Amino acid sequence: MLLHYIYLVAITAEASSGAIAGMRREMDLFGLCLVGSITALGGGTVRDILLGHYPLGWVAHPQYLIFTIGAAIISSLAAQTVHRFNMVFLIVDALGLVTFTIIGCDIARTYEHMHPSIVIAFGMITGIFGGLLRDILCNEIPLVLRRELYASISLITGCIYLGLLQTNVDISISVLASISIGFLLRILAIYLHWELPKFQRF
């Protein structure tokens, strides 16, 4: 039940980030809803396809699609009064990143004999692919491939979550602790400009 509520928060955050990204590209309302929905549901869709988990989450529960469209519309209207688009975008994206990572790990854990490294990989896929698809649709270099730590935060979050579970920490505490630490690390990475080494052209 806790993960269900967290999932609703996550798709709201990611739909909002998609809508804000679309506004920065001056998309119309349909474009905002499309990008918002793909941002919110894209990572889970890719994960389910790779796992052979059918029907896809938003097909089995179409209310999620309606929910993300509504979140994108509301966010696009509310964002008209927000002056610092960039920071709002980064904050809601950070929340979606870590939350989807936890959910992806949790779903992968339901498959028997799944190695912990693969569980974490599916957590990362769930966490980063929605944002990656969003940036591609907005004709930008994906955030995951540039700027401050992004995919690395997803990796760390998944490791913390799985590590806590394997030490028999209660799942609710593990979820909240992992999301809190991952979100804090992402925000610190933004403010302190933590980055992986970059390679320059010769």
N, C-alpha and C positions, 0 to 999 in steps of 0.2 A: 504493500500500500504506500509506503514511504517513497519507493522508487517511482510509483505511478505519479504521485504529486510532483516529484522532482522532474519527471519527464515532461509534465505539462509546463513547468517553469522553463525547462530547457528549450522546448519548441517555441515558446513565446519569445524567449531571448533571441534565439537564432532567426526566427521570422522577423523580429524587429531589426536585427543587424542586416538581414537581407534587404528589407525595405529601405533602410537608411543608405545602404550601398547603392541601391537602385535610384534613390533620389539624387545621390551625388552624380549619377550618370544621366539625370533628367529623364528617367523613364516615366511612362504613363502608368495609370493605376493598375492595368492588367500586368504590366511588366513588374511592378512592385510586388504584386501578389504572387506571380510566378517565381520570381527570385526568392522571395521570402519563404515560400513553401519548399522550394528545392533546398534552400539553406537549412531549413528546419528538419526536413525528412530525408535529405540526400544521403547522409552518412549511414543512417539506419537501413536505407534501401540497398546500398552497396553491400553492407554487412550481411543482410538477409540473402541477397543473391549469391554471395560467396559461400555462405553456410548452407544454401539450399533450403532456407527457411521460408516456406510459403504457407498461406498467402503473405505478401509483404505487409508490414505493420499497418500502413495507412490504407491498404486495400481491405484488410480485415476489420479495421476501425476507421471508417471514412470520416468520423467526427474529428479525427486528428487533422485531416486535410482542411475541413471547414474551420477548425480552430486556428490553424496557422494562417489561413487567408484573412480571417477576422483580425488576428494579431498584427498582420502586415498592414491592413487598412488603418487600424487604430494608431499604430506606430507612425505611419506616414502622416496622419493628420496631426498627431501630437508633436511630432518632430519639427513641424513648421515653427514652433515657438522655442525650439532648442537652438541655442547659438553655437554650442560646441559639439557639432556633429561628430567630429573625429573621436573625441573622448567617450561620448555615449556609445558610439559604434564599437570601440575597443572593449568597453566594460561589459556590454551585453554579449559580445562575442566570446569574451573570456569565460563568462558564466556558462554559456552553451558548450564551449570546448570541454571543460572539466566534467560537466554533468553528463554529456553524451559519452565521454570516455568511460565513466563508471557504469552507465547503462549497458554499453557495448561489452564490457568485461563481464557483467552480470549475466547477460544473455549467452555469451560464449561459454560460461561456466556450466550451463545446463547440459552441454554436450559431454558425454562420457569420454574419458581418456584424452581430454583436451589438455595439451601441455601448457603450463602457466605462461610461457613466452608467447604462445599463439593466442591465448586469452587476452593478454595485454595488447597484442597486435590488432585483434579485432576491436578492442577498446579504442585504440588510436584511429583505426579506420572510421569508426562511428563518430569519433570526436572531430576529425579534421576534414573529412570528405565533403560535408555540407558546405563548409567555408571555402574549400577549394573550388567546388562547382560554382558557388556564388561569385568568386573572383573571376573565374573563366567567363561566366556570362556577362560580367561587368567589364570585360576586356582589360583586366588588370593582372599583373604577376601575382599568383596566389600568395596570400599572407603567410602560408605555411613554408614558403620557399624564400622568405626574405624577412628583414627587420628583426624584431626582438624574438626571443625564444618562444616557440609556438608548439610545434610537434613534440619538442623535448618536454614541455610542460605536460602534454597529454601522456607521454611515456612515464614520467615521474608519478603522475596522478594514478595511473593504472598500477604501477609497482607498489605504491603506498597502499592502495585499496586491497590488492591481492595479498600483500604482506600482512596486513592487519587481519584479514580473514583467516589466513593460514596460522596465525598465532591465537586463533579462537576469540578474537575480539567480536563483540556483538555487531551484527550486520548494520544496524541503524547507526551505531557509533562510527563504524568503518566508513559508511557512506558520507556522513556529515564531516568527519575528519578529513577524508580524502578530498572532498569538494572544497572545503575551506582552505586547506593547504595549497591545493592546485590553483585555486582562484587567487590567493594571496601571491603566490609565486609569479603568476601571469601578470598581475598588476605591478609587482615589483620589477619584472622584466621590462614592462613598458616604461615605467618612470626612471629606472636606472639604466635602461638601454643595454640589458644583458643580451648578447648575441653570440652565435657560433661563429667561428672563423669564416671569413668570406674569401673567395678566390677571385683574383683580378685577372683580366685578360692580359696577355703578354704583348 
